[in-house]
Amino acid sequence: MDIRFVKREQLKEKPDQKNLGFGKYMTDYMFVMDWTKEDGWIDARIVPHEPISLDPACVTLHYAQETFEGMKAYRTKSGKIQLFRPEMNARRMIKSNERLCMPAFPEDMFVEAVKELVKVEKDWVPSEPGTSLYIRPFMFATESALGVHMASKYKFMVICCPVGAYYAEGINPVKILVEDELVRAVQGGTGFTKCGGNYAGSILGQVKAEKMGCTQVLWLDGVHRKYVEEVGTMNIMFKIGGEIYTAPIEGTVLPGVTRDSIIHILKDWGYKVNETHLAVDDLMKAGHDGTLEEAFGTGTAAVISPVGEFVYKDDIVKVNNFEIGKLTQKLYDYLTGIQWGDVEDKYGWTVDINA
Amino acid sequence: MDIRFVKREQLKEKPDQKNLGFGKYMTDYMFVMDWTKEDGWIDARIVPHEPISLDPACVTLHYAQETFEGMKAYRTKSGKIQLFRPEMNARRMIKSNERLCMPAFPEDMFVEAVKELVKVEKDWVPSEPGTSLYIRPFMFATESALGVHMASKYKFMVICCPVGAYYAEGINPVKILVEDELVRAVQGGTGFTKCGGNYAGSILGQVKAEKMGCTQVLWLDGVHRKYVEEVGTMNIMFKIGGEIYTAPIEGTVLPGVTRDSIIHILKDWGYKVNETHLAVDDLMKAGHDGTLEEAFGTGTAAVISPVGEFVYKDDIVKVNNFEIGKLTQKLYDYLTGIQWGDVEDKYGWTVDINA
């Protein structure tokens, strides 16, 4: 892939690495490529991060034909910069696009675009413990037309921002509201994709959870309102009676890259991982009878997010005395160890941006 | 509401009224207003229809916090320009926004914005039979931030385009595929709103229907995959054994303005209207035993769209010998008569833009 480069006049000042937050500072450049029905993917370019111009009738502003991915670049102690399983994000975006009737952005081009952009932005990859460069590939329809249809023009873009340590003051377990009215996804819908509509529809659940003094919402399945699916924008896993339980990938749950990695590791560590439908009643029962040992969300942003409490209707269960569980901590240390290059990557998951 | 006006240097040439199509020609101006957490709705303005500038990190391009409405302005034979139940669109957008955690755009401001824009664009309201000015109010988040959250900045806009007669060569019944895999909406989700995500998720069903030689897709409910909900982007009604059946407004089906108007008229005409769950098996059975007399979609674009055939798995039923039914035709003539001012509006549904 030939990538055209447009230099920016003046580079931005880099922010204080101890105060990065999430998504507050966009880097200097972005990767852009256009798709048309006639020409396919054309004009790969790395250009200054600047506003884009869209006609008010642009399909994306009305019918949300848009998908995205989220991934990170990590700086190791030796100064090397590495990605984590970027091909998984590329493949998932292809699946998302299929469901949304959007053209595929090929896997090899996806990984190359990300690598080349991160190379250009290497000075933006922070080195403070726990920090990383968040990478956001996304794609959306650019055609202007008011009929609901498969658009004939798209843009694939990658933007980046340095992000702080997710747990600035150590990992804190969170309180979770089990949502029994609002639904995130249903079989036959778009739940397994990273499409904009899934996220717009989820905000109300999050707001409701916060009003109830909870940090996140735990979604139940849309058909029976019974089986545990995802928490907020993460997958969720439970350790019950020594075994691991998590929702299966059957069309409603996002096939998380962290989820997949954690399952691999757990199996290697000898755990039985049940990718199965866990009823919320059984979860609460396990919480009360003491067999629910640990619970944690998995996702790119936090990697592992321990759950300290579940609130479901009038029932509340505490998990592991509202402390991070041993296995949760061990998984967090091991996986972030691989990502930041402190632990040997025996799975071959990390990819040097210069390789 | 004070509306600032920015004149455009040169007006566009008006297109041939006999060849308008749908959404091909945008008018000269658009209405715009901004919302911020601090100031609420500010800076109402009618400005030239021009591209808008968005940061690539704009929430709408990633999480689809966006809603829209669709309505029309009609030119009567006497030259008067009128809207059809604009307050219904205003109220529905408020409901959509509530679900998407977006601020309400007040009903009176909504109607005023539409009226004032149409007044400015009065020469764009076509006069050929069956033509109208399509009006698209829409709202979307403009904040730039990559965290999933309720945005702090929004834009409300109204754009317009003259549209041709929906049935250039008379009303033709269409062939409909009953979709039994893909799902449009489920209780607890966003089905009752006009949010972008609903439409992005529906395109695949439409593509599938077209591949099967059908014009539209008929969606079943997401829980049982059994009850008839909507067809394409319209509500749907059935005349079975002399009575009318249509899906109830319970969270999954769009509360259509045309749907509501048709139900009013039907009741006035003495029909029993059952807003109830009709199983697709019962629909097909009624098709085979001859009690299914008529079927039609209702929506702003086509007003009434007669169904000539349903295809469900291996089963096919023809409706009224693939001809438009008597009641369907009568409803179409009566409602479009009111809209274009040829029939007395005893319901007070039409609103003169100068009133």
Interface residues (C-beta under 8 A of the other chain):
Chain A: F22 G23 M26 M30 H49 P51 I52 S53 L54 D55 P56 A57 T60 L61 H62 Y63 A64 Q65 E66 F68 R99 L100 C101 Y134 R136 F138 F140 S144 A145 L146 G147 V148 H149 M150 M157 I159 C161 E181 L182 V183 R184 V186 Q187 G188 G189 T190 C195 G196 G197 N198 Y199 A200 G201 S202 I203 L204 Q206 V207 G222 V223 R225 T233
Chain B: F22 G23 M26 M30 H49 P51 I52 S53 L54 D55 P56 A57 T60 L61 H62 Y63 A64 Q65 E66 F68 R99 L100 C101 Y134 R136 F138 F140 S144 A145 L146 G147 V148 H149 M150 M157 I159 C161 E181 L182 V183 R184 V186 Q187 G188 G189 T190 C195 G196 G197 N198 Y199 A200 G201 S202 I203 L204 Q206 V207 G222 V223 R225 T233
